[in-house]
Amino acid sequence: MKSKLKRCITAAAAFAALLTMGVSSAAAEGAPYESYNYDRWGDAIPSQAGYLPDCTLSGIDLGVGAFESPSDIFFDSRGLLYIADTGNDRIVVTGSGFDGAERIYDRFTMPDGSETSLKQPMGVYVSAEKGLIYIADTENSRVLVSDMDGNVQCEMTKPESEVYDQKRTFLPQRVVADKAGNVYVVLGNITTGAAMFSPDGEFMGFYGANRVAPTAKIISNYVRGLFMSDEKKANRTRTVPSGITSFDMEGDFIFTCTSSMTKSTDIVKKLNAAGNNIFADRELYFGDYKPVYDATQNKMYSPSMVDIDISEDGCINCLDFTTGRIFQYDEECNLLFITGAVAKQTGGFDHAAAVESYGDKLYVLDSSKDTITVFRETSFGSIVHKASSLYNDGYYEEALGPWQEVLKRDGNYRRAYVGVASALLRKGDYKGAMKYAKLADAGDIYNKAFEGRRREFLKENFTAIIAALVVGASALTAWGKYRKKRGAAAKAEKKEAEQL
């Protein structure tokens, strides 16, 4: 274990040295991918790396034997990392220093005193408010709620309810709980949203179902259905929404993602207590702008978000199974960084399964390599996060300096142009705001800056404008009198000519 930590420290030092030397390409620093972002036209362009692979960790490094097809990871409020080691039927807990296992949960004590064990658990969550562990015990078809000593407080199984289709099995894959203790469960074979349970285990219905995109085909089928008999309606194929794949809690909101590669609706959602999607009315896109072409399969693959994590600073981290990349957005869904790839080397993945953040690092679980890859924030990433945090908290002017520093390091970073434009607009530098808003293709900011510049121009030149108006009005009056006088003279001359 000491040699493993030594390798991590050596790698971190090497990355820091290279960053100090000004190396901009992540590939140049040993990562199996080139860092990129998107410009205002939606084209991929080279960019500074926000994160770089630091090291990988395995069960052997923790002294608990190799992981087998792990499915989920979760950091609790104390900095302990919980790993759902699915194939080994256990939950492994380790500290942030990864100097060994703090505890292994594989057996629990039921309320009646009997003992129970896990069977291929796929999800784990720890509530800071309740001090309880929630486990999606998949092959046992249940969710276990336990205290830290392994004493089961509640067991949630298949609901006996008219709302729940009794033909469906109960296969929990992810679980979270809100501050009140309500439990939300992603079920592998359910597309009607997450199953919701009360703190005492009572089934309360489904929460946050995805929508079906109103495509031309769906609308056509709906219209035809208006004229079908009941028999034909019963036999026709129905269009169903994609199911929720994973979720994360942040304050009073639940963020969800879906791994469907054929749907473009509700890929990522932000749900309030009523289950309404805050992002519903916004035109947002998550993942790569264009589908990925696989030459070996001769297929086009769209983003497939298998997990989502909300950082302490509000950043949204989406893990794309298709490309093995982490797409990080700020709380307003502006793209910040793209990290990772499908690759064998450190920093790449065979089967990206889960993502977590803690402090200034990202952790990605690979269920095929049976490892956790640690990504460390770069100095460039630190500046971007500082600027983004100030900006999203409403400190636009304070964010100006950091945004300008970002542009010094990466002149193609579009988000920085938006930040500078907003800061200059707040300072009243409308001309400068218009310049940066144009570079960022930020129409709303440009329009506001243009209006401000117009008011400013009128104020600065008010006297001259009034004088010009007075002179213009006098000239028009004089011209009118002149024309009237000439008209009268012309009429007199004409009348005199007629008399002759």
C-alpha positions in Angstrom: 0.0 0.0 0.0 2.9 2.4 0.8 4.4 1.8 -2.7 1.0 2.6 -4.2 0.7 5.9 -2.3 4.2 6.7 -3.2 3.4 6.2 -6.9 0.3 8.5 -6.5 2.4 11.2 -4.9 5.1 10.9 -7.5 2.6 11.2 -10.3 0.9 14.2 -8.7 4.3 15.9 -8.4 5.1 15.2 -12.0 1.8 16.7 -13.1 2.3 19.8 -11.0 5.8 20.3 -12.5 4.5 20.0 -16.0 1.7 22.4 -15.3 4.2 24.9 -13.9 6.2 24.6 -17.2 3.0 25.6 -19.1 2.2 22.4 -20.8 -1.3 22.7 -22.1 -2.2 19.4 -23.6 -3.4 16.6 -21.3 -2.0 14.0 -23.7 1.5 15.5 -23.2 1.2 14.8 -19.5 0.5 11.1 -19.9 -3.3 11.1 -20.2 -4.6 8.8 -23.0 -6.7 11.7 -24.5 -6.5 15.2 -25.7 -8.3 17.9 -23.7 -10.9 19.7 -25.6 -14.0 21.9 -25.2 -16.5 23.5 -27.6 -16.5 26.9 -29.2 -19.5 29.2 -29.9 -20.2 27.3 -33.1 -20.4 23.9 -31.4 -17.0 22.7 -32.8 -14.6 20.8 -30.7 -11.4 22.7 -30.1 -8.2 22.0 -28.0 -8.4 23.3 -24.4 -6.5 23.3 -21.2 -7.2 20.3 -18.9 -9.3 20.9 -15.8 -8.4 17.5 -14.3 -5.6 15.1 -14.9 -5.4 11.4 -13.9 -3.5 11.0 -10.6 -3.5 7.3 -9.8 -5.7 4.2 -9.7 -6.8 2.2 -6.6 -7.9 -1.4 -6.4 -9.2 -3.7 -3.7 -5.7 -5.2 -3.5 -4.3 -1.7 -2.7 -6.8 -1.5 0.2 -5.8 -4.9 1.5 -9.3 -6.4 1.0 -8.6 -8.5 -2.2 -9.6 -7.6 -5.7 -12.9 -6.0 -6.4 -15.3 -7.9 -8.6 -17.6 -5.9 -10.9 -18.1 -3.0 -8.5 -21.1 -0.8 -9.4 -21.2 2.3 -7.2 -19.2 4.6 -5.0 -20.2 7.3 -2.5 -18.4 9.8 -0.2 -20.1 10.5 3.1 -19.9 13.8 5.0 -16.9 12.5 7.0 -14.8 11.8 3.8 -15.3 8.0 3.9 -15.6 6.3 0.6 -18.2 3.5 0.3 -17.7 1.0 -2.5 -20.5 -1.3 -3.7 -18.3 -4.4 -4.5 -21.1 -6.1 -6.3 -19.5 -9.4 -7.3 -18.1 -9.9 -3.8 -21.5 -9.2 -2.1 -20.1 -6.5 0.1 -19.7 -2.8 0.8 -16.1 -1.7 1.4 -15.4 1.5 3.3 -12.1 3.4 3.2 -10.8 6.8 4.2 -9.9 9.5 1.8 -6.2 8.6 2.3 -6.9 5.1 1.0 -4.6 3.6 3.6 -6.7 0.5 4.0 -10.3 -0.5 4.6 -12.1 1.1 7.5 -14.8 -1.5 7.5 -16.5 -4.2 5.3 -20.2 -4.6 5.4 -21.3 -8.0 4.2 -23.5 -9.2 7.0 -26.2 -7.4 8.9 -28.4 -8.0 11.9 -32.2 -7.9 11.3 -34.6 -6.4 13.9 -35.5 -9.9 15.1 -31.9 -10.7 15.8 -31.3 -12.9 12.7 -28.4 -12.4 10.4 -28.7 -11.5 6.7 -26.1 -11.0 3.9 -25.9 -9.0 0.7 -26.3 -10.4 -2.8 -24.8 -8.4 -5.6 -25.5 -4.9 -4.1 -25.4 -2.2 -6.9 -26.0 1.0 -5.0 -25.0 2.7 -1.7 -25.8 6.0 -0.1 -25.1 7.4 3.4 -27.4 10.1 5.0 -25.6 12.7 7.0 -28.8 13.8 8.6 -30.0 10.3 9.7 -26.6 8.6 10.1 -27.9 5.6 8.1 -26.6 3.5 5.3 -28.9 2.8 2.4 -28.0 -0.2 0.2 -29.6 -1.3 -3.1 -29.3 -5.1 -2.5 -30.2 -6.0 -6.0 -30.3 -9.8 -6.2 -32.1 -9.9 -2.8 -34.8 -7.6 -4.3 -34.7 -5.2 -1.5 -33.3 -2.0 -0.1 -31.6 -2.3 3.3 -31.5 0.7 5.7 -28.8 0.1 8.4 -27.1 2.0 11.1 -23.3 2.3 11.1 -23.0 -0.9 13.3 -24.8 -3.1 10.7 -28.1 -3.2 12.5 -31.0 -3.1 9.9 -33.5 -0.4 10.7 -35.8 -1.0 7.7 -36.2 -3.3 4.8 -38.0 -2.2 1.6 -39.2 -4.9 -0.8 -41.6 -5.1 -3.8 -44.6 -3.0 -3.0 -48.0 -4.6 -2.8 -49.8 -1.7 -4.4 -52.1 -1.2 -7.4 -49.7 1.5 -8.5 -46.8 -1.0 -8.9 -47.2 -3.6 -11.7 -47.1 -6.9 -9.9 -45.7 -8.6 -13.0 -42.6 -6.6 -12.6 -39.7 -7.8 -10.4 -38.1 -5.5 -7.8 -34.5 -4.8 -8.8 -33.1 -1.8 -7.0 -29.9 -0.4 -8.6 -29.4 3.1 -7.0 -30.7 4.6 -3.8 -30.7 8.0 -2.2 -32.6 9.6 0.8 -33.6 13.2 1.4 -33.2 15.1 4.7 -36.6 13.9 5.9 -35.7 10.3 5.4 -37.8 9.6 2.3 -36.1 7.0 0.1 -35.8 7.1 -3.7 -34.9 3.9 -5.6 -33.9 3.4 -9.2 -35.3 0.1 -10.4 -33.7 -1.7 -13.3 -36.9 -2.6 -15.1 -39.1 0.4 -14.3 -39.5 3.5 -16.6 -42.2 5.3 -14.6 -39.7 7.1 -12.4 -38.0 6.3 -9.1 -39.9 4.3 -6.5 -40.4 6.5 -3.4 -40.7 5.2 0.1 -41.5 6.9 3.4 -38.9 6.7 6.2 -40.7 3.7 7.7 -40.6 1.8 4.4 -44.2 2.5 3.1 -44.4 2.8 -0.7 -45.6 6.2 -1.8 -45.6 5.9 -5.5 -43.2 7.0 -8.3 -41.2 10.1 -8.6 -39.7 12.1 -11.5 -40.6 10.0 -14.5 -39.0 11.0 -17.8 -41.0 12.5 -20.6 -41.4 11.1 -24.1 -40.1 13.5 -26.8 -43.0 14.6 -29.1 -41.5 13.3 -32.3 -43.4 13.3 -35.6 -43.9 9.6 -35.4 -45.3 9.8 -31.8 -47.7 12.6 -32.8 -48.8 10.6 -35.9 -49.4 7.5 -33.8 -51.5 9.6 -31.3 -53.7 11.0 -34.1 -54.2 7.6 -35.6 -55.1 6.3 -32.1 -58.0 8.7 -31.9 -59.7 6.7 -34.7 -58.8 3.2 -33.6 -61.0 0.6 -32.0 -60.3 -0.4 -28.4 -59.0 -3.8 -29.6 -56.4 -2.2 -31.9 -55.4 0.3 -29.2 -54.7 -2.6 -26.8 -52.5 -4.5 -29.4 -50.5 -1.6 -30.7 -46.9 -0.9 -29.5 -46.7 1.9 -26.9 -44.1 4.5 -26.7 -42.6 4.6 -23.2 -40.1 7.0 -21.7 -36.5 6.0 -20.9 -35.9 5.0 -17.3 -33.8 6.9 -14.7 -30.3 5.3 -14.5 -28.8 7.2 -11.5 -29.3 10.2 -9.3 -27.7 12.4 -6.7 -29.0 14.7 -3.9 -28.1 18.4 -3.6 -29.9 20.4 -1.0 -33.6 20.0 -1.7 -33.1 18.9 -5.3 -32.6 15.5 -6.9 -30.5 15.4 -10.0 -31.2 12.4 -12.3 -29.6 11.1 -15.5 -30.5 8.4 -18.1 -28.3 6.2 -20.1 -30.7 5.8 -23.1 -28.8 6.4 -26.4 -32.0 6.7 -28.4 -33.6 9.5 -26.4 -32.7 13.1 -26.3 -35.3 14.2 -23.7 -34.5 14.5 -19.9 -30.9 13.2 -20.2 -30.2 15.2 -17.1 -32.9 16.6 -14.8 -33.1 18.8 -11.7 -36.2 17.9 -9.7 -37.8 19.8 -6.9 -39.8 18.3 -4.1 -42.9 18.1 -6.3 -41.0 16.1 -9.0 -40.9 19.0 -11.4 -37.9 19.4 -13.7 -36.3 22.8 -13.3 -34.4 22.3 -16.6 -37.6 21.4 -18.5 -38.0 24.7 -20.3 -34.3 25.2 -21.1 -32.6 24.1 -24.3 -29.7 22.1 -22.8 -27.4 19.5 -24.2 -25.3 17.1 -22.2 -22.3 15.2 -23.5 -20.6 15.5 -26.9 -22.4 17.8 -29.3 -22.2 15.2 -32.1 -22.8 11.4 -31.9 -19.7 9.2 -31.8 -19.0 7.0 -34.7 -17.6 3.5 -34.0 -15.8 2.3 -37.1 -15.4 -1.3 -35.7 -19.2 -1.6 -35.3 -20.2 0.9 -38.0 -22.6 2.5 -35.6 -23.3 6.0 -34.3 -23.4 6.3 -30.5 -25.1 9.1 -28.6 -24.3 10.1 -25.0 -25.2 7.5 -22.4 -25.1 9.0 -19.0 -24.7 6.2 -16.4 -24.1 8.4 -13.3 -24.3 11.9 -12.1 -22.6 13.7 -9.1 -23.0 17.2 -7.7 -19.8 18.7 -6.3 -19.7 20.7 -3.1 -19.5 23.9 -5.2 -22.6 23.0 -7.3 -20.8 21.6 -10.3 -22.7 18.9 -12.2 -20.5 15.9 -13.2 -22.0 13.5 -15.8 -20.4 10.2 -16.6 -20.8 9.1 -20.2 -20.5 5.3 -20.7 -20.2 5.7 -24.5 -17.0 7.7 -24.5 -15.8 7.1 -21.0 -15.7 10.8 -20.3 -16.8 13.0 -17.4 -18.6 16.2 -18.6 -18.5 18.8 -15.9 -21.0 21.7 -15.9 -21.5 24.6 -13.6 -24.8 25.0 -11.8 -26.2 26.9 -14.8 -25.3 24.0 -17.0 -22.4 25.8 -18.8 -19.8 23.3 -19.9 -16.6 23.6 -17.9 -14.4 20.6 -18.6 -14.3 17.2 -20.4 -12.2 14.6 -18.8 -11.4 10.9 -19.5 -11.7 8.5 -22.5 -12.2 4.8 -23.4 -8.7 3.5 -23.0 -6.6 1.0 -21.2 -4.1 3.5 -19.7 -4.6 5.4 -16.4 -7.3 8.0 -17.1 -9.2 5.8 -19.5 -12.0 3.3 -18.8 -13.3 0.0 -20.1 -16.7 0.2 -18.4 -17.2 3.5 -16.6 -19.8 2.8 -13.9 -19.9 5.6 -11.3 -18.5 9.1 -10.6 -18.0 10.9 -7.3 -16.3 14.2 -6.2 -14.7 15.1 -3.0 -12.7 18.2 -2.4 -10.8 19.1 -5.5 -10.7 15.6 -7.0 -12.9 13.4 -9.1 -13.2 9.6 -8.6 -14.4 7.3 -11.4 -15.3 3.6 -10.9 -14.5 1.1 -13.7 -16.5 -2.1 -13.2 -14.4 -3.9 -15.8 -11.0 -2.9 -14.6 -12.2 -3.2 -11.0 -10.5 0.0 -10.1 -11.1 3.6 -9.0 -9.3 6.3 -11.0 -8.5 9.5 -9.1 -8.4 12.8 -11.1 -6.7 15.8 -9.5 -7.7 19.4 -10.3 -5.1 21.3 -12.3 -4.1 25.0 -11.6 -6.2 25.9 -14.6 -9.2 24.0 -13.3 -8.8 25.8 -9.9 -9.0 29.2 -11.5 -12.0 28.3 -13.6 -13.8 26.9 -10.6 -13.0 30.0 -8.6 -14.3 32.3 -11.3 -17.4 30.2 -11.9 -18.2 30.0 -8.2 -17.9 33.8 -7.9 -20.0 34.4 -11.0 -22.8 32.0 -10.0 -23.0 33.6 -6.6 -23.6 37.0 -8.2 -20.1 38.4 -7.7 -19.6 39.3 -11.3 -17.1 42.1 -10.8 -15.0 40.0 -8.4 -15.0 37.2 -11.0 -13.5 39.5 -13.7 -9.9 39.0 -12.6 -10.1 35.2 -12.5 -11.9 35.1 -15.9 -9.3 37.3 -17.5 -6.6 35.0 -16.1 -8.5 32.0 -17.7 -8.3 33.8 -21.1 -4.6 34.4 -20.7 -4.1 30.7 -20.4 -6.7 29.6 -22.9 -7.9 32.1 -25.4 -10.5 29.6 -26.8 -12.4 29.2 -23.5 -15.8 30.5 -24.3 -17.2 30.4 -20.8 -14.6 33.0 -19.8 -15.7 35.4 -22.5 -19.3 35.2 -21.1 -17.9 35.8 -17.6 -15.9 38.9 -18.7 -18.8 40.3 -20.7 -21.1 39.9 -17.7 -18.6 41.6 -15.3 -18.0 44.5 -17.7 -21.7 44.9 -18.1 -22.2 45.1 -14.3 -19.3 47.7 -14.1 -21.0 49.8 -16.8 -18.3 49.2 -19.4 -20.9 48.6 -22.1 -18.5 48.9 -25.0 -16.2 46.3 -23.6 -19.2 44.1 -22.7 -20.4 44.2 -26.3 -17.0 43.2 -27.5 -16.7 40.1 -25.3 -20.4 39.2 -25.7 -19.9 39.2 -29.4 -16.8 36.9 -29.1 -18.9 34.6 -26.9 -22.0 34.8 -29.1 -23.9 35.7 -26.0 -26.9 37.5 -27.5 -28.7 38.4 -24.3 -25.6 40.0 -22.8 -24.9 41.9 -26.0 -28.4 43.3 -26.2 -28.3 44.5 -22.6 -24.8 46.1 -23.2 -26.1 47.7 -26.4 -29.1 49.3 -24.6 -26.7 50.5 -21.9 -24.3 52.0 -24.5 -27.2 53.7 -26.2 -28.4 55.3 -22.9 -24.8 56.3 -22.2 -24.4 57.9 -25.6 -27.5 59.9 -25.2 -26.5 61.1 -21.7 -23.0 62.1 -22.8 -24.2 64.0 -25.9 -27.5 65.3 -24.5 -26.6 69.0 -25.0 -25.3 68.5 -28.5 -28.3 66.5 -29.4 -30.7 69.1 -28.1 -28.8 71.9 -29.9 -28.9 69.8 -33.1 -32.6 69.3 -32.7 -33.1 73.1 -32.0 -31.0 74.0 -35.1 -32.8 71.4 -37.1 -36.2 72.6 -36.0 -35.2 76.2 -36.7 -33.9 75.3 -40.1 -37.1 73.4 -40.9 -39.2 76.4 -39.8 -37.2 78.8 -41.9 -37.3 76.5 -44.8 -41.1 76.2 -44.4 -41.4 80.0 -44.3 -39.2 80.4 -47.3 -41.2 77.9 -49.3 -44.4 79.5 -48.3 -43.1 82.9 -49.3 -41.9 81.6 -52.6 -45.2 79.9 -53.2 -47.1 83.1 -52.6 -44.7 85.0 -55.0 -45.2 82.3 -57.6 -49.0 82.5 -57.3 -48.8 86.3 -57.7 -46.6 86.1 -60.8 -49.0 83.5 -62.3 -52.1 85.6 -61.6 -50.4 88.7 -63.1 -49.5 86.7 -66.2 -53.0 85.5 -66.6 -54.4 89.1 -66.5 -52.0 90.1 -69.3 
